[in-house]
Amino acid sequence: MEQVKVGKFIATMRKQLNLTQNELAELIGISSKTVSKWECGNGMPELSLMLPLCKILKINLNELFSGEKLTDANYKKKAEENIMKLIEDSEKNKENIVGGRALGKVANIDLNVSATHRTNTEFWDTIGSEFLGVTALPKWGGYLPTEEKLKLLGNLSNKSVLEIGCGNGRSLKYVADLGATELWGIDISENQIKRTKAYLQTESIDAKLVCSPMENRCGLPTDYFDLVYSVYGIGWSTNLDKTFELIHSYLKKEGLFIFGWSHPIHKCVSFEGGKLVFSNSYFNEEWYCGDMSDKAIMLSNRKMSTYINALARNGFVIESFIEETDKERAMNSETDFGKKALMLPTAFVIKARKL
Ligand SMILES: C[S@@+](CC[C@H](N)C(=O)[O-])C[C@H]1O[C@@H](n2cnc3c(N)ncnc32)[C@H](O)[C@@H]1O
């Protein structure tokens, strides 16, 4: 469905009836945020809400799906187009996975940078604390061996470091404990920045924190950092080339860039009837919208070659590429995530150097 067109149509019909978003939300029995989300084109009404919504807006389902009022002449043609689109969309709606979590209601979308930033910021503003310490150093991701085993960071004494997507600030504390003297963090979410600030204050650690999407130049110093790192941060970028170009510019010559993210093969394979089966195409890099903890997120699965080629294009050489599983930890796990990690990498980490 063309969500933006449908959203604008809902807004137009609501206004024709002199209803506010709040009033419409109350009539349906949902929150005004949900109405706002539809009207911004960030999601379609759930199936169970479509009929009540149509009744209130004095439209029919075919008009809702078309995002416009229909005449008798074009009603039948539009109905057939809409049925075909519904079938195509339901074919595309597949399960997806981020880290250890399966996502609900996944639908492919066209990338819209501002809608993605808005949606993901709201997600991290509200749900950020659920990830406390789960996606932070010494873990690089999934069932990878931890930094204590991998020792990718090396000696950080007197080093200046920058974390991309600093989240709750636990990784900044980890690198401070390893001797890094100047700490910077960037994150898109105001609340995550507040969480980092509050946590580091309790640990008497000083850090400069910047609230911005990583894809935007935001006043961070150039040719300055010995190390830029990220744990489950980079995959949120809507523009990998721009992000790597900026990170390259922040680093001193020979500076290190290390990041961990969910391994793309992990999203392709799921447990069905006790067996691992290929359920998604490895080649599919389309953006999708899914639910985690009942909040929308927007992401895309990138192939390994997409990360590697983007690093090469932006002036990095790769020193290590790690996609191992910590077998002991995986064997002790009762979860499907752990069992799967014995068969394939659930996360990867890349250590690259600025040329
Ligand atoms: C999985 S969390 C990991 C954070 C950190 N490693 C931790 O454990 O606290 C991802 C972080 O990336 C941030 N983020 C998402 N999209 C971003 C973007 N486009 N630019 C900068 N940060 C972003 C989120 O707000 C979130 O704090």
The ligand as a MOL file (V3000), in Angstrom:
LIG
                    3D

  0  0  0     0  0            999 V3000
M  V30 BEGIN CTAB
M  V30 COUNTS 27 29 0 0 0
M  V30 BEGIN ATOM
M  V30 1 C 21.4750 -1.1870 19.9860 0
M  V30 2 S 21.7170 0.4310 20.5840 0 CHG=1
M  V30 3 C 23.3740 0.2260 21.1050 0
M  V30 4 C 23.8630 1.2940 21.9570 0
M  V30 5 C 25.0810 0.9930 22.8140 0
M  V30 6 N 26.0130 0.1030 22.2000 0
M  V30 7 C 24.5790 0.4480 24.1470 0
M  V30 8 O 24.6090 -0.7470 24.3550 0
M  V30 9 O 24.1190 1.2080 24.9670 0 CHG=-1
M  V30 10 C 21.8000 1.4430 19.1330 0
M  V30 11 C 21.9280 2.9280 19.4130 0
M  V30 12 O 22.0560 3.5930 18.1490 0
M  V30 13 C 21.3000 4.7920 18.2150 0
M  V30 14 N 20.9350 5.1700 16.8290 0
M  V30 15 C 19.9600 4.6490 16.0470 0
M  V30 16 N 19.9590 5.2520 14.8420 0
M  V30 17 C 20.9750 6.1570 14.8660 0
M  V30 18 C 21.4840 7.0820 13.9160 0
M  V30 19 N 20.9720 7.1750 12.6860 0
M  V30 20 N 22.5140 7.8890 14.2970 0
M  V30 21 C 23.0480 7.8140 15.5480 0
M  V30 22 N 22.6030 6.9440 16.4790 0
M  V30 23 C 21.5930 6.1210 16.1380 0
M  V30 24 C 20.1270 4.4860 19.0870 0
M  V30 25 O 19.5420 5.6340 19.6510 0
M  V30 26 C 20.7300 3.5300 20.1260 0
M  V30 27 O 21.1410 4.2270 21.2740 0
M  V30 END ATOM
M  V30 BEGIN BOND
M  V30 1 1 1 2
M  V30 2 1 2 3
M  V30 3 1 2 10
M  V30 4 1 3 4
M  V30 5 1 4 5
M  V30 6 1 5 6
M  V30 7 1 5 7
M  V30 8 2 7 8
M  V30 9 1 7 9
M  V30 10 1 10 11
M  V30 11 1 11 12
M  V30 12 1 11 26
M  V30 13 1 12 13
M  V30 14 1 13 14
M  V30 15 1 13 24
M  V30 16 1 14 15
M  V30 17 1 14 23
M  V30 18 2 15 16
M  V30 19 1 16 17
M  V30 20 1 17 18
M  V30 21 2 17 23
M  V30 22 1 18 19
M  V30 23 2 18 20
M  V30 24 1 20 21
M  V30 25 2 21 22
M  V30 26 1 22 23
M  V30 27 1 24 25
M  V30 28 1 24 26
M  V30 29 1 26 27
M  V30 END BOND
M  V30 END CTAB
M  END
